[in-house]
Amino acid sequence: SLGRGPDRSNRNEAMLRVFFLWTLNTQEAVTVLEREADAYRESHAALEALDGVIPWDASGSDRMGRIALEQGLRWSAMMCDWATWAADELRAGHNAPSLSGRRTVKG
């Protein structure tokens, strides 16, 4: 039913792997994060290409489809940005107390 909220307890395997990056040396961890950024960059490009070829119309299904596609675009852009930031933080030698860039959610 649409009245009940979706199950949001799914796990992101990529994020679970990030937790264990401490077991690698810094360069290996940076390489993993750079691969993640590349994967999200490729996903974003694919979604942009898809958006460019779909003949969107004024129907309700196209409106919701375009909204769902926008979520994918925003998610992939955010994850690429995060992975790039994380790799940069490791490269700079930052530890947990000195990490930069904490963001807040707009209310």
C-alpha positions in Angstrom: 0.0 0.0 0.0 1.2 3.5 -0.7 -0.2 4.7 2.6 2.5 2.8 4.6 6.1 4.0 4.2 8.6 1.8 2.4 11.2 -0.4 4.2 14.3 1.8 4.5 16.5 -0.8 6.2 18.2 -1.9 3.1 22.0 -2.1 3.2 24.4 -0.5 0.8 27.2 -3.0 0.2 29.6 -0.3 -0.9 29.2 1.5 2.4 29.6 -1.7 4.4 32.9 -2.1 2.6 34.0 1.4 3.4 33.8 0.6 7.1 36.6 -2.0 6.6 38.9 0.3 4.6 40.9 0.8 7.8 42.3 -2.7 7.2 44.1 -1.4 4.0 47.0 1.0 3.7 46.1 4.5 2.7 46.8 4.2 -1.0 44.8 1.0 -1.3 41.9 2.7 0.5 42.2 5.8 -1.7 42.1 3.5 -4.8 38.9 1.8 -3.6 37.3 5.2 -3.1 38.4 6.5 -6.5 36.9 3.4 -8.1 33.6 4.1 -6.2 33.7 7.7 -7.5 34.3 6.5 -11.0 31.4 4.0 -10.8 29.0 6.7 -9.6 30.3 9.1 -12.3 29.5 6.4 -14.9 26.1 5.8 -13.4 25.3 9.5 -13.5 26.4 9.8 -17.1 24.2 6.8 -18.1 21.2 8.4 -16.4 21.9 11.8 -18.1 22.0 10.0 -21.4 18.8 8.2 -20.7 17.1 11.5 -19.8 18.3 12.9 -23.1 16.6 10.2 -25.2 13.3 9.7 -23.4 10.5 11.7 -25.1 8.9 13.0 -21.8 5.3 14.1 -22.1 2.8 15.6 -19.7 1.4 12.3 -18.5 1.4 11.4 -14.8 3.6 8.4 -15.4 6.2 10.5 -17.2 6.1 13.1 -14.5 6.8 10.4 -11.8 9.3 8.7 -14.0 11.2 12.0 -14.4 11.0 12.6 -10.7 12.5 9.1 -10.0 15.2 9.7 -12.6 16.1 12.9 -10.9 16.5 11.0 -7.6 19.0 8.7 -9.4 20.9 11.7 -10.8 21.1 13.4 -7.4 22.1 10.2 -5.7 24.8 9.3 -8.1 26.1 12.9 -8.0 26.1 13.0 -4.2 27.8 9.6 -3.9 30.5 10.6 -6.5 31.1 13.8 -4.5 31.3 11.9 -1.2 33.7 9.2 -2.6 36.0 12.0 -4.0 35.9 13.9 -0.7 36.7 10.7 1.2 39.6 9.9 -1.0 40.9 13.5 -0.7 40.6 13.3 3.1 42.6 10.1 3.3 45.2 11.4 0.9 45.6 14.5 3.1 46.1 12.3 6.2 43.1 13.5 8.1 41.9 11.3 11.0 38.3 11.2 12.4 38.5 14.4 14.5 40.0 16.4 11.7 37.8 15.4 8.8 36.4 18.4 6.9 33.1 19.1 5.3 30.3 18.0 7.6 27.1 18.9 5.9 23.6 19.6 7.3 20.2 18.8 5.8 18.2 21.9 4.7 15.1 22.2 6.8 
